[in-house]
Amino acid sequence: MRTPTLQYLYLQKPITMIILICIISVLPWLGLSELGSTANSADAAVAEAMLKSGEWVLPKPSGEISYDHPMLHWLIVLFSSWQGYVSKFTLQLPGALAFIVMMASALIFFGRRVKFHEAFISTLFLITCAGMQNLSAASSGDLLFATFIFVALTQL
């Protein structure tokens, strides 16, 4: 007896199913929204300066030093290096990948503590939360660092 693909993914590979849902709900929409805040354009300017000058420690996009954490800028430059410039998609990609990692970690964390069916449904509710979707499309480092903190706390 053969099971359908979605039922197989849900029953046998639930983490893969959550990752696929996150990819479908986040990645196609990156780059479509405008850069809403000055922090987003500042992140883009710093990443562009890193990409053009090759200075990865203290880039000076407009003559002044950036005081933000450089990890977000490093990831933006890493994703932008193949195309040679920083686009809205590559600016928002680190936050989207952090969102996917956070959802998979949430499923693993809740799956060990409650019934796995309830953990799966609660993770789906978390994915559909408007605040999480907005954070996943933002280019700020907040979700990136929140993901590291969440994963570290769930591992304790």
PELINPE-V205048 format. One record per pair of residues at least 24 apart in sequence whose C-alpha atoms are under 7 Angstrom apart, sorted by the first residue. I is the first residue (numbers start at 1). J is the second residue. Records with the same first field share a line. If there is no record, write none. Layout:
# PELINPE-V205048
I: J  J
This chain:
# PELINPE-V205048
15: 104
18: 104
19: 100  104
22: 100
26: 96
27: 96
30: 89  92  137
31: 88  89
40: 139  140
43: 73
44: 86  91
46: 73
47: 73  76  77
48: 85  86
51: 77
72: 141
91: 139
92: 137  138  139
95: 136  137  138  139  143  144
96: 136  137
98: 143  144  147
99: 136
102: 147
105: 151
109: 154
